[in-house]
Amino acid sequence: MSSRMKGFAFFLLALCCCLSGTQGQGDHEDQKACCSSATCSLMKELTSIAEKLGAMGEKLGTMGDNLRLMETRLQTSENEVEELKRLTGGRPQVAFSATLWETGDATGNTGPFTTPIPLQYKKVFSNTGSSYNPATGIFTATVKGMYYFRFTMMNNLNTPPNSVVCLTKNGQRLVSVWDTTGSDANDSGSNAVVIPLEVGDNVYVELQANRLVYDDGMNYNTFSGFLLFTM
């Protein structure tokens, strides 16, 4: 509570005590009459006001503490932004590259699944800007701009092959790599795009329903992208 509020509350309480003392100078009957008088009601109201002022003071003190905490956090964020600008020259930096298997000794197929799913490229080589999420396989744009994406695919090594993947933006298929015919194996392919993205747009490589891809420690399946320039 501020010193001004404390002084006002003290004044009200002192006034109540003064009024109470004045009433005590009369005889017993006069005191009974006073308790039912407007003065007695005023004493109760003043006491209630003092209590409410005390509660308001406590709330204001808590609000002040929260405001100071928010100011500290804001200052910390501003310092981090300034440091990032210093390191990057004020230009956003976004780039990532990842491959399918997290460990080099993993071998085998991914899929098939009954519905299309984003491939989760778990081994991350780089992720400047932290826009790629290896837990989901999804890249989410945090900067509006023009981006470059590239992906590669290895087929399932069976005859006939049965592999189809598509680069997808917000659920819309853009470009594909596929291998579903022929009697050979060990085939791979790649594709790439340059596309504009708004903040919040999602880009991922989608394994199509009932299809599969093969990978091992050689890391045939990759997904990479980076920001060309902001818009």
Salt bridges, closest charged atoms under 4 A:
ASP65 OD1 - ARG68 NH2 2.22
GLU83 OE2 - ARG86 NH2 2.55
GLU198 OE2 - LYS144 NZ 3.78
GLU206 OE1 - ARG173 NE 3.57
